[in-house]
Amino acid sequence: MGESKAWRYNGGILVLASDNNTNSNSRKKVKYNQNSKCCCRWLWPPLDTAAIGRGQRRRISWTVICGVILFVLGLISLFTGHVATNLEWYSQNIVKRRPWYDKMGGFVHGPIDIWKSKFSKFYYGCSERGPHYAPPVRELQSNGYLLIAASGGLNQQRTGITDAVVVARILNATLVVPELDHHSFWKDDSDFANIFDVDWFISFLAKDIPIVKRVPNKFMRSLEKPPYTMRVPRKSEPKYYLDEVLPTLLRRHVVQLTKFDYRLAGDLNEELQRLRCRVNYHAFRFTKPLQNLGNKLVMKMRKMANRYIAIHLRFEPDMLAFSGCYYGGGDKERYELGEIRKRWANLPEVNTDGERKKCLLTPYEVGLMLRGLGFNNDTYIYVASGEIYGGEETLRPLRELFPNFYTKEMLASEELEPFLPFSSRLAAIDYIVCDESDVFVTNNNGNMAKILAGRRRYMGHKRTIRPNTKKLSALFKRREKMTWTNFSNKVKLAQRGFMGEPDEVKPGRGDFNEYPSSCICKKPFRLSDPDSSVSQTATNNTSKRETEPEYGHNEEDQGVNSTQRFNNIKFDGVTIRDNDTSLSLEEKEDDDFLAD
């Protein structure tokens, strides 16, 4: 009796199934041809016509099937647009699965140039207005005048003014040039016009909101009462402004919002986020005296060296007191910082257990981190800071690690004198020099650090280093138990993900001032774009990833890894040689304490 046979598809394998009279042992399995070139091979496996026998059917052309599928997808994409978006998403994920692409570190999980990011060319700042962005309301047709009283230091006020522009857009209001804080800890009586170019600020944002320097006198005289003042809660949503502030504005015509810092939510729609970027990265322009002096300091640094590092130490008495951290200065430190802490209410308790996972690094520790990453002792550094707690004694270890040490006071003593009484103007000069640096190192997560980090990402992902204090604090405690080479390698491991690479933080995560993801676009990726060295590194150095340092790769400088330039270093009073690779048993046991 004849036996009918048929092929069926089972999980990527063609199974020869007989009729009901055959037992399971008579089944034969034939592996499906994995080398089929058609992208649809997993949807409909080809039929083996030789094995079908009398149930033979005509073989279907896979070219026709694939063509029909693509035609249908094209029609759907034409009318909906969704399939095209999904195909783009799939193509990007396919690219990311290639060996030379690493989800965490960018494209290659290998040594990273300590001076610049190789992958910054794949990203660019984008804050243009969208096609459906409504034109601004005119001053006379607006819902009223919005007065803003900013608070804090220069960069905190800058954040508040940025949000004030967005709030004025939400309320369809006319913004009056904001008032700066004259009564905070810094006690600087500078006005907006003393620091920023007012005319540029108004003209650049003319397509977003109407801005005036003051409320017209004719309008002020018509008011029955003085401008109404109110304070909104921190990080308020746009709905709060529409529900609570707008009715008052319509009724009073002039409203002043006081203590305006971080009063707007961080997560807004894309158009409002891009407005934030236009304000922060384009509308703010320093006055000519400040800009000229800042540029002069940059030129002086460039004449001495082709590239330099700017360090925002922020190791100042007020910052240390506010943090509540202890740095080993005994009763004197506790008393001095304790007196400063009395200026604020409701501060967290002083950290008495010596744990420093969330504390600033000392200047010496910042220097050790940089040397560990691979920066040579002949690197030029610019230190942006106010009064350092402990003075010259605190700075001396950093100077020994980096003798080419400069500050604004050292570079421009006489030219700086007119600005000395104004802390905000001094901060503006530091801002300019830090922004133009090749590498910016931030020692805290304050306002200047966030704004500069975000700006440097927006302007081309210039190298920005933020210490991983959680891992580094543990590392510094054990530094006496390891050689310099071992210490350096662990610094590089600790700083993975804290070097300012384009994809360190996922979009929508983190503070928007520091990670302005809505304003950073990715260029279309093509396989021919990466440098040949990138793909070569991925293919040739795959086996070396666990032995080669992640950071510190520099074609011109080998930093602490070079024994020709700098053979040893004073490390807590002990001379540690770079080529000392012998590890004690205790060091070997401690070798993995920073492993991810």
C-alpha positions, 0 to 999 in steps of 0.5 A: 500500500502506498505511503503518502508523505508530506513535509511540515515545518517545526522550529527551523527544521523540516520534518518528514511526516508519514501517514497515521500508520507510521510510528514515531520512529519512522520520522526523519528530520532534515535540517532546514537550509540556513544559507538561504538568501531570502529574508523570508526563509523563516516565514515559509520554508521551501518545499522539497518537490522530490520528496512529495511524491504524488502530492506534488505541488508547484514550487513557489518562487521565493522572489515573488513571495518576498516581492509581494511582502515588500509591496504590501509593507510599502503600501502600509507604510505609504498610508500610515508611516508606521512600518517605515518607522519600525523598519528604521528601528529594526535596522538600528538594532541590527547595527547595534548587535554588530561586534564593533558596536557596544551598547554602553560605551558607544561603538567600541568597548575599547580604549577611549581617547582621554582628550576627545570622543571619537563618536561625537561626529555622529551627534549634533545639537538641534533646537530648531522650531518645529513646523507646527510651532505657533508664532509668538503672541504680540505684546499688546495681545498677550495675557499680561506682563510676567516679572521674574525674580531669580535667586541663587548664584549666576548659574542657578539664576541662569537656569531660572531665567531659562525656565521663565522664558518657557513659562512665558510661552506657556502663559502667552505672556510678555516677559520682562527682563528678569531681576537677578538676586542681590541678597543671596549668599554671594551678595552680588548687586549685578543686574542682568545687563551687567552680565548678559547682552540684553538686546541680543537676548530680546532679539534672539527670542523674538520668534518665541515670546515678546520680551521687554526691558520694563513694564511700560510706564503708561500701563503701570500707572493704570494699575490700581495695585502694585504688581501681584507677587506669588511663589510657585512650588518647585518643579511645577507642571505646565498645567499648574501655571495654566490653572493657578498663575494664568487666572491671576495674570489675566485679572492683575495684568502684571504678576511677579514670580519670586525665588524663581529657580527650578520652578518648572518641571524637567520633563516637558514636550519636545518643543518646550525642551528645545526652547530651553536649549535655544535660551540656554545655548544661544540667547545667553551672550555675555557682555563684551567686557566679560567675553573679551577678558574670558577670550583673552585667558583662553588665548593665553592658555592656548599659547602655552599649550595646544590643549588644556584641562579646566577643573571646576574644583568647587572645594569652597567653604560654603560648599563643604559646609552645605554638603556636611562632609568631613575631610579630616581637619579635626576640631578646627574643620568641624567648628569652621564649617559648622559655623557656616552651616548655621546660615541655612536651615533644614540641612542634612546631618553632618556625616560623622562616619567618614563615608564620602561616597557623595562628597567632593573629591579633594584637589589632591584626589582630583589630581590622582584621578586625572593622572590615573586616567592617563594625563601627563604631569606636563598637562596644562590645567586651569582651575576655576574656583573661588576661595579654596578651603585650606588655601595653598596648603590644600592646593599644593598636592594638585600643583605637584601632580600638575605643575602647569597650574593656572587660575584667572588671578594668575593669568589676569591680575590687573585686568581682573580688578574691576570684576573682583567685587562681583562674584557673578561676573567672576563666575562668568569669566570662569564659565568662558574658559571652562567652556572653551577647554578641551577637557572639562572636569567637574568635581560636583553636580552643581548648577555650573557643572550641569549647565556646562556639561549639557552645553558641551554635549550640545556643542559637539560632545567635548570631553567632560569628566565627572568623577564616579565618587562612589567607586573612587572613594572606595578606591582611595581608601585602598590606594596604599595597598596597590601599585600605581599601575594597578591603581591607574587601571582601577581608576579607568574602570571606575570612570567608565560611563563618566567620561562624557561619551554621547550615549552614557545616559538614555534619553529622558534620564537624568537632569535635562540641563546636564543631558539635553537629550531632546536637543541632540540629534543623531546623524544617519548611520552608515557602515562607511562612516566610522574610522577604519581604526574603529572597526579594526579595533573591534575586530583585532582587539576583542581578545584584549579587552580584559587586559587593556585599560579602557581609558587613557588611550592617547596617540600622542601622550601615554600618561602614567603608562609611560615610564620614559617621561615619568617613571615614578610618582610620590603616592601618599609619601611613598614613591610608586614606580610605574613599571612595578607590576609585582603584586602581593597576595593581599593586592591580588585579593583586592584586585577585583573590588571595583569589578562591574 
